[in-house]
């Protein structure tokens, strides 16, 4: 097969021939039709994000593909089926706290690193070896536009956070980082789940306008000033009522004060879910007042990625039409143009921009 390989951090990816992967017990080989390129991929491949990725490696965070080989313990999958391949891989020998890694992308702790050395390569290739439990059937309509459906990699992340926070229909949500790629996806998913109102703070006025144009009056934009107290007051006022939950999806470069201002808008018994990268590159730690959390019975929860069931839920939301992908701006690149795709994604990382690799048939 042909695959895009990161040989070392800071070097361009090279497309070259590699041995075809083989499925062992508990694994499936998939022909990759479409693989999303994250807007921050260049930061990962340059080493600036300091991800625990071990070159040489075929990167890539999941994708849409067609099953070509199945291990002996798969009972329902069939060769030729169109599937979504989830990159979030968990160890099978610890039910309570399994080790986790993102195939072809990142890992957590030494156990996650061991997993990553076994399932080392991601989706920037013609073929990909995936754990059987990470493969999900897609509806027939996905056949017509696999590239658009590859945005599952984006939407399922905030969906996991909204599930963790217990977002209920009719509630008011605040999305910290709403003008970014993941944050705008959170807005769309929350509304698809039935949120009554979504407060969308951000500095980018044009991006805020994109959200209000797409979703109308259920979106309440707030243009941030950088003054923590003033911004908190403005966000609270924009909701025109209690804010039930806040989710933070800000990138590593964002200051913790922005996260704190958003978190402290929630009502008594409110929930805060932290999913972004604040603090990963240094800077001030997030400091939330103990008395405020305690006296207001606020729940603060971290969430990395999502449970397996979130993949099924997200596919159903899209298939039902509750979450509409048709207005996403999808730009596709062939595998040989992988470095062009990485540069393009970095320059087009706004709301609902999707950059996708489409490898040739194996």
Secondary structure in CASP SS format (residue, H / E / C, confidence):
PFRMAT SS
TARGET T0000
AUTHOR 0000-0000-0000
METHOD secondary structure of the structure
MODEL  1
X C 1.00
X E 1.00
X E 1.00
X E 1.00
X E 1.00
X E 1.00
X C 1.00
X C 1.00
X C 1.00
X C 1.00
X C 1.00
X C 1.00
X C 1.00
X E 1.00
X E 1.00
X E 1.00
X E 1.00
X C 1.00
X C 1.00
X C 1.00
X C 1.00
X C 1.00
X C 1.00
X C 1.00
X C 1.00
X C 1.00
X E 1.00
X E 1.00
X E 1.00
X E 1.00
X E 1.00
X E 1.00
X E 1.00
X E 1.00
X E 1.00
X E 1.00
X E 1.00
X C 1.00
X C 1.00
X C 1.00
X H 1.00
X H 1.00
X H 1.00
X H 1.00
X H 1.00
X H 1.00
X C 1.00
X C 1.00
X C 1.00
X C 1.00
X C 1.00
X C 1.00
X C 1.00
X C 1.00
X C 1.00
X C 1.00
X E 1.00
X C 1.00
X C 1.00
X C 1.00
X C 1.00
X C 1.00
X E 1.00
X E 1.00
X E 1.00
X E 1.00
X E 1.00
X E 1.00
X E 1.00
X E 1.00
X C 1.00
X C 1.00
X C 1.00
X C 1.00
X C 1.00
X C 1.00
X C 1.00
X C 1.00
X C 1.00
X C 1.00
X C 1.00
X E 1.00
X E 1.00
X E 1.00
X E 1.00
X C 1.00
X C 1.00
X E 1.00
X E 1.00
X E 1.00
X C 1.00
X C 1.00
X C 1.00
X C 1.00
X C 1.00
X C 1.00
X C 1.00
X C 1.00
X C 1.00
X E 1.00
X E 1.00
X E 1.00
X C 1.00
X C 1.00
X C 1.00
X E 1.00
X E 1.00
X C 1.00
X H 1.00
X H 1.00
X H 1.00
X H 1.00
X H 1.00
X H 1.00
X H 1.00
X H 1.00
X H 1.00
X H 1.00
X C 1.00
X C 1.00
X C 1.00
X C 1.00
X C 1.00
X C 1.00
X E 1.00
X C 1.00
X E 1.00
X E 1.00
X E 1.00
X E 1.00
X E 1.00
X H 1.00
X H 1.00
X H 1.00
X E 1.00
X E 1.00
X E 1.00
X C 1.00
X C 1.00
X H 1.00
X H 1.00
X H 1.00
X H 1.00
X H 1.00
X C 1.00
X H 1.00
X H 1.00
X H 1.00
X H 1.00
X C 1.00
X C 1.00
X H 1.00
X H 1.00
X H 1.00
X H 1.00
X H 1.00
X H 1.00
X H 1.00
X H 1.00
X H 1.00
X H 1.00
X H 1.00
X H 1.00
X H 1.00
X C 1.00
X C 1.00
X C 1.00
X C 1.00
X C 1.00
X C 1.00
X C 1.00
X E 1.00
X E 1.00
X E 1.00
X E 1.00
X E 1.00
X C 1.00
X C 1.00
X C 1.00
X C 1.00
X H 1.00
X H 1.00
X H 1.00
X H 1.00
X H 1.00
X H 1.00
X H 1.00
X H 1.00
X H 1.00
X H 1.00
X H 1.00
X H 1.00
X C 1.00
X C 1.00
X C 1.00
X C 1.00
X E 1.00
X E 1.00
X E 1.00
X E 1.00
X E 1.00
X E 1.00
X C 1.00
X C 1.00
X H 1.00
X H 1.00
X H 1.00
X H 1.00
X H 1.00
X H 1.00
X H 1.00
X H 1.00
X H 1.00
X H 1.00
X H 1.00
X H 1.00
X H 1.00
X H 1.00
X E 1.00
X E 1.00
X E 1.00
X E 1.00
X E 1.00
X C 1.00
X C 1.00
X C 1.00
X C 1.00
X H 1.00
X H 1.00
X H 1.00
X H 1.00
X H 1.00
X H 1.00
X H 1.00
X H 1.00
X H 1.00
X H 1.00
X H 1.00
X H 1.00
X C 1.00
X C 1.00
X C 1.00
X E 1.00
X E 1.00
X E 1.00
X E 1.00
X E 1.00
X E 1.00
X C 1.00
X C 1.00
X C 1.00
X C 1.00
X C 1.00
X C 1.00
X C 1.00
X H 1.00
X H 1.00
X H 1.00
X H 1.00
X H 1.00
X H 1.00
X H 1.00
X H 1.00
X C 1.00
X C 1.00
X E 1.00
X E 1.00
X E 1.00
X E 1.00
X E 1.00
X E 1.00
X E 1.00
X E 1.00
X E 1.00
X C 1.00
X C 1.00
X C 1.00
X C 1.00
X C 1.00
X C 1.00
X C 1.00
X C 1.00
X C 1.00
X C 1.00
X C 1.00
X C 1.00
X C 1.00
X C 1.00
X C 1.00
X H 1.00
X H 1.00
X H 1.00
X H 1.00
X H 1.00
X H 1.00
X C 1.00
X C 1.00
X C 1.00
X E 1.00
X E 1.00
X E 1.00
X E 1.00
X C 1.00
X C 1.00
X C 1.00
X C 1.00
X C 1.00
X C 1.00
X H 1.00
X H 1.00
X H 1.00
X H 1.00
X H 1.00
X H 1.00
X H 1.00
X H 1.00
X H 1.00
X H 1.00
X H 1.00
X H 1.00
X C 1.00
X C 1.00
X C 1.00
X C 1.00
X C 1.00
X C 1.00
X C 1.00
X C 1.00
X E 1.00
X E 1.00
X E 1.00
X E 1.00
X E 1.00
X E 1.00
X H 1.00
X H 1.00
X H 1.00
X H 1.00
X H 1.00
X H 1.00
X H 1.00
X H 1.00
X H 1.00
X H 1.00
X H 1.00
X H 1.00
X H 1.00
X C 1.00
X C 1.00
X C 1.00
X C 1.00
X C 1.00
X E 1.00
X E 1.00
X E 1.00
X E 1.00
X E 1.00
X E 1.00
X C 1.00
X C 1.00
X C 1.00
X C 1.00
END
